[in-house]
Amino acid sequence: MAHIIVVGNEKGGAGKSTVSMHVATALSRMGYRVGALDLDLRQKTFARYLENRLSFCVREGHGLPTPDYRDLPSVNADELEDGENLYDRRLSLAVAGLEDTCDFILIDCPGSHTRLSQVAHSLADTLVTPLNDSFIDFDLLARVDPDTNKIIGPSVYSEMVWNARQLRAQAGLKPIDWVVLRNRVGAQNMHNKKKIGSAMEDLSKRIGFRVAPGFSERVIFRELFPRGLTLLDLKDIGVKNALNISNVAARQEVRDLLKEIKLPNIEINF
């Protein structure tokens, strides 16, 4: 059975597709068979990223390691069992089409609450939740007292993850390994950064996730999208100044991310 990695939260602009692309292609580079699904059926940023990559490889004659992306298959309503949800069937068929041939399946979820996202979370062996390092994004996980910064209780997304964990437990599946990434952490050791870090650590113990460093704010991430490239590809394609200090630091962030996610039986070799 393939190990399923779900990248999700319920807020846009947190870096889900960038994380999805770098994790999926890093695993492909390490020789693993990786399947990819994008559940944002409207924007499809992850799917577009992979489409751009394939176009670049054809246009430039490169053979870059690339995940096996699949669209969700179409299903006619008359094919459904009584009470069966259309989106449940489409996602189930997509996963079934990949799990026998892949070591990992990476599912990128939309930045909103949808039926597909809800079901995908219940399938997750590893759940990766990127958050911008601010209390605006932290509100997705927990409600905070504005005067004391103490945590009042879990918020909407944490409750959805809790429900997904309950469904897995009822089905006799192993627990979700939940990793929250702190993206766009400021370089300076500001007071607000400390408060968020403290709140993250407190909440992680209460609702059961691990905190890991994500990606810094770098222009290079936005520049790579049109060609479908990742930071790990720059040296291979001969990009000028590919190994400048900023890019070397960014490559190390990708390596650190793979280490912190702690996927089973992988050896990081890039």
N, C-alpha and C positions, 0 to 999 in steps of 0.2 A: 504494500500500500504506500502510495506517495505521502510524504509529509506536507501538510497543507499550511501555508503561510498566508495569513490575511492581514492586509494593511488597511486600517480603517479608523475613522472617527466620524463625527457628525458635523464637521466644520471644514469649509473650503480654505485653500491657501495655506495649509499646514505642511505641504511638501510630500503628500502621500505618493503621488505619481513619480516624483524624483527618487524617493526611497525605493519604491517598487522596481523602477527601472534599474537602479544600481544593484540592488540585492539580486534580482533575477539574472542580470547579465554577469554579475560576479560569480554566481553559482554555475552558470553556463561556462564561464571561462575556466572554472576549476574542474570541468569535465563532467558535471552532473547534468542529467536530463531534466529540463525545467519546462513546465507548462505554465501558461499565463492566461488569466481571464481579467477583463475589465467590466465591472458591474455598473459603471456610470454610463448608462445606455444613451445619454444625450451628449455629454461632452467628450467622453472616451479619450481622455488625455493620454492615459497609459497605452491604449491601443494605437493612437496616433504616433506616439513616441516610437513604438516598435515598427510601425509602418514606415516612418521616416528612416529608421535604421536599415530596413530591408532595401528601400529605394537607394540609400547611400551606397550600400554594398554592391548593388547592381551597377550603379552609375560609375563608381570609382574602382570597381573590380576588387573589392576587399571581401574576405571571408570571415567576418567577425562573428564570434560565438553569439548566438541569438536564441532566446527562449521560443518555445513553440506556442504561438498565440492562437487562441480559438475564440470565435464569436459564440455567443450562446445560440444553440440551435433553435429553429422555429418549431413550435408545437401547435397543432390544431386543437381547439377546445374540445372537439369530439373524441380526442385521444385520451383525455383526462379521466381518472377514476372519480367516482362520486366524492365530492368534497375536496378534491385535490386542487392545489393552487397552481396556476399556469407558470408562475415564476419559479416555484419550487421545482417543478418538473424540468424546466429549461436549465436551471443551475445543476440539478442532479445529473442530467444527461451530459452536460459539459464536463463536469468533474469525472464522471465515469469514463468518458472518452479519453481522459488523460492519465488516470491513476495507474493503469496497468503498464504504461510505457514511461512514466516519469518518476524521478526520485523526489522531486519537489513540485508542488503546484502553488503559484503565487497568485492571489486574488486581490485586486485593487478595488476598494469600495468607494462609492460616491460620498461627497461631503454633506450628506443629508440622511435622514432616516428613511429607508425604503425596505420593502419586503425582501428584496434580494440581499441587501446588506445584513439584515437581521438573520436570515438563514445562513449566510456565509460565515457570520461570527460563530454560529453553533458548529460549523465544520472545522474551525481553526484548531490546529495543533499548536501553532505559534501565532499570537496576535501582536502585531506591531502598530502602535498608535503614535504617530508623530504629532507633536504639539509645538506651536510657537511659544517661546519662553516669555509668556505674559499671563497676567491674571484673567485676561479676556478668554484665552484658550483654556486656562485652568478651570474656568467655570463649567466647561464641558464635563469635567470629572467630578467636581464637588462644589457645593455652595459654601462661601466663605463669609464670615462676619466682617463687615467693612471696617469696624473699629479695632478689633483685636487680631484679625487675620486668622482666627481659629476656624477649623473646618466644622460646619454645621451638619452636613450630611452629604451623601452621594448625589450626583446630578444625573441628567437623563442618559448620557452615554454609559456611565458606570452601571446604571440599572439595566441597560440593554445587555452589557457584557455579563452581568450577574444572571440574567435570564438565560443567556446562551450557555453559561456554565451549568445551570440547573438542567437544561435539556440534555447536555452531554452526560451528566451524571446519571440521569434517568435511563439513557441509552447504554450505559456501562462503558462509556469512552473515557480515556484519560483526561485529566484536567487541562484547560487551556493555559499555556505558558504566556502570560501577558507582559509585554515590554512597552513602556512608554518612553518615547524619544524626546529629548529636549532640543528642538531645532532653533536655529537662529539665536543662540545664546550670545549675549553681548561680550565683547572682548574684555571690557573693564569689569572689575569686581564691584559692581554697583549694589546699593542697598536693596533695590527691588529684586535683583538677581538672587541675592541671598535669601530673601523672603520666599520667593518662588521655590527655590531649592529646598528650603526647610519644609514648606507646605507639601511638596512632592514626596519627600521622604516620609513625612507623617502619614499622608494618605496611602502611600504604597503599602505600609504595614497594616493599615486598616482594611483595605479592600483587595489586597493581594496582587500587586504588579511589581515588576522590576523597573528601575529608572536607568536609562542609558543615554549617553551623549549621541546626538544626531548630527546634522550638518550645519555648519556656519553659513551665514549669509554671504554668498559669493556670486559674482556676475557670471562666472564660468558655467554654473548650473543652467542658467537661462540660455546661454549661447549654444549649448550642446543640443538642445531639443530639436531644432530644425533639421539636423543631420542624423538624429537618432543615436548620438554618441554618448558615452559615459566617460568619466575621468580615467577609467582603466583602459580606454581605447587610444588615448592621445599618442602615446609612444609608438604604438603599432602602425598608425596611419601617417606618422611623420609630420605631425603638426609642429610648426615652428614655436619654439619656447615652451614645448609641452611640459618640460620638467622645471619650470620656474618655481620659486619658493611657494607661491600660493597654491599651485597645482599639486606639488608634492604634499603639502599639508592637507589638501582636500582628499588626495588618495589615501592618506593615513586615516582620515575620518571614515572612509568607506571600509577600510580594513578593521578599524576599531568597532564599527557598527556590526560587521559580521561576527566578530569575536563576542560582542556583548549579547547578540541575539541567541547565541549558543544553540545553533541547530544541531541535530544529532548526526554524529559520525562524519563530520566534515573536517577537512584539513585545508586551512587557508594558505594558498600558495601563490599569491600575487602581491 
